[in-house]
Amino acid sequence: MRRLMYFLPLVGLLILGGFFLKGFELNPRELPNMLQGKQVPDFDLKPIKGRDDKGFSSKDLQGDVSLVNIFGSWCVACQVEHPFLMAVKERNLVPIHGIDWREQDPDAGPEWLRKSGDPYTLVGDDPLSKAAIAFGVTGAPETFLVDADTVVRYKHIGPITPEVWKETLWPLIQELRKQ
């Protein structure tokens, strides 16, 4: 019995060490995409100020592979990503729709797009985070790849870079268009 008492701390350390080793295999930046393979949540957003279109709703995603980009003028990473989104738009590779998320000033998002360029086909205003919550957004920017049947196929957290585009998004877009 006494010998068992000496081995219990060792067994406990081995178990704890196993948990630590398993933790090293996990990527803390990788969050599960709860919408992967599921329909885009229903949303209907008003247009951002100064835009004459109808806004942006989940129904607008039907019929074509597209990207849904959650952004804010306050978001530094969104500003980093923005020139690349403009380049994608200029090449007319895929429709990019935007959700302007949690602007303190309703003029801030539209003003930023006016100054920096507008890569979005449609843009909706989401001041109360209703659409962002439905998408499960944890921060901006986040981009969702949606197929022609409005099913979410991929979620990217953070700025889209040329590497992300070349290695992940563009191959997925091409594959979805073949289906």
MONOR-V946714 format. One record per residue. N is the residue number from 1. PSI is psi in degrees with one decimal (NA if undefined). OMEGA is omega as a letter, one per 40 degrees, with the letter a starting at -180 (none if undefined). BURIAL is b if it has 16 or more other ideal C-beta (glycine too) atoms within 10 Angstrom, else e. Layout:
# MONOR-V946714
((N:PSI:OMEGA:BURIAL) (N:PSI:OMEGA:BURIAL))
This chain:
# MONOR-V946714
((1:-40.6:i:e) (2:-37.9:i:e) (3:-40.3:i:e) (4:-38.4:i:e) (5:-31.5:i:e) (6:-29.3:a:e) (7:-20.9:a:e) (8:-45.8:i:e) (9:-36.8:i:e) (10:-43.2:i:e) (11:-43.7:i:e) (12:-43.2:i:e) (13:-38.6:i:e) (14:-42.7:i:e) (15:-46.4:i:e) (16:-41.2:i:e) (17:-37.0:i:e) (18:-42.2:i:e) (19:-42.0:i:e) (20:-43.3:i:e) (21:-40.8:i:e) (22:-38.7:i:e) (23:-31.1:i:e) (24:-22.7:i:e) (25:-18.1:a:e) (26:149.0:i:e) (27:112.1:a:e) (28:-18.3:i:e) (29:-11.3:a:e) (30:114.8:i:e) (31:144.5:i:e) (32:142.8:i:e) (33:101.7:a:b) (34:-16.8:a:e) (35:-6.6:a:b) (36:121.8:i:e) (37:6.0:a:e) (38:161.4:i:e) (39:146.1:i:e) (40:138.4:i:b) (41:150.3:i:e) (42:131.5:i:e) (43:154.9:i:b) (44:103.5:a:e) (45:143.2:i:b) (46:157.2:i:e) (47:154.5:i:b) (48:157.9:a:b) (49:135.7:i:e) (50:-6.6:i:e) (51:133.9:a:b) (52:0.5:a:e) (53:-174.9:a:e) (54:-2.2:a:e) (55:-147.4:a:b) (56:129.6:i:b) (57:166.8:i:b) (58:-28.6:i:b) (59:-25.1:a:e) (60:-13.2:a:b) (61:-9.2:a:b) (62:136.0:i:e) (63:-12.7:a:e) (64:146.7:i:e) (65:134.0:a:b) (66:167.8:i:b) (67:141.3:i:b) (68:116.4:a:b) (69:121.2:i:b) (70:124.2:a:b) (71:171.1:i:b) (72:146.4:i:b) (73:-22.9:a:b) (74:-10.8:a:b) (75:114.2:a:b) (76:-42.4:i:e) (77:-31.7:i:b) (78:-36.7:i:b) (79:-35.4:i:b) (80:-41.3:a:e) (81:-28.3:a:b) (82:-47.2:i:b) (83:-34.2:i:e) (84:-40.2:i:b) (85:-38.4:i:b) (86:-40.2:i:e) (87:-39.3:i:e) (88:-42.7:i:b) (89:-44.9:a:b) (90:-32.2:i:e) (91:-4.0:i:e) (92:46.9:a:e) (93:-36.2:a:e) (94:143.2:i:b) (95:134.0:i:b) (96:121.8:i:b) (97:144.5:a:b) (98:148.7:i:b) (99:111.3:i:b) (100:110.3:a:b) (101:124.4:i:b) (102:46.7:i:b) (103:132.2:i:b) (104:-38.7:a:e) (105:121.8:a:e) (106:-15.0:i:e) (107:-15.3:a:e) (108:-49.8:a:b) (109:-52.6:i:b) (110:-38.9:i:b) (111:-41.2:i:b) (112:-43.1:i:b) (113:-35.8:i:b) (114:-41.8:a:e) (115:-41.1:a:e) (116:-13.1:a:e) (117:151.9:a:e) (118:104.8:a:b) (119:0.2:a:b) (120:138.0:i:b) (121:-48.9:i:b) (122:147.7:i:b) (123:132.8:i:b) (124:150.4:i:b) (125:126.8:a:b) (126:66.6:a:b) (127:-25.7:a:e) (128:8.6:i:e) (129:20.1:a:e) (130:-49.4:i:e) (131:-40.9:a:b) (132:-41.8:i:b) (133:-42.4:i:e) (134:-35.1:i:e) (135:-13.1:a:b) (136:30.2:a:b) (137:137.0:i:b) (138:-15.2:a:e) (139:171.1:i:e) (140:149.0:e:b) (141:150.9:i:b) (142:140.6:a:b) (143:133.7:a:b) (144:131.7:i:b) (145:122.5:a:b) (146:133.5:i:b) (147:179.2:a:b) (148:-18.7:i:e) (149:14.7:i:e) (150:35.0:i:b) (151:132.7:i:b) (152:123.4:a:b) (153:-22.1:a:b) (154:147.4:i:b) (155:128.7:i:b) (156:127.2:i:b) (157:128.2:i:b) (158:-179.8:a:e) (159:142.7:i:b) (160:124.8:i:b) (161:167.6:i:e) (162:-36.2:i:e) (163:-45.5:i:e) (164:-41.6:i:b) (165:-51.6:a:b) (166:-42.1:a:e) (167:-24.9:a:e) (168:-64.1:a:e) (169:-51.4:a:b) (170:-44.4:i:e) (171:-38.8:i:e) (172:-41.5:i:e) (173:-46.4:i:b) (174:-41.3:i:e) (175:-43.5:i:e) (176:-34.8:i:b) (177:-22.8:i:e) (178:-25.9:a:e) (179:NA:none:e))
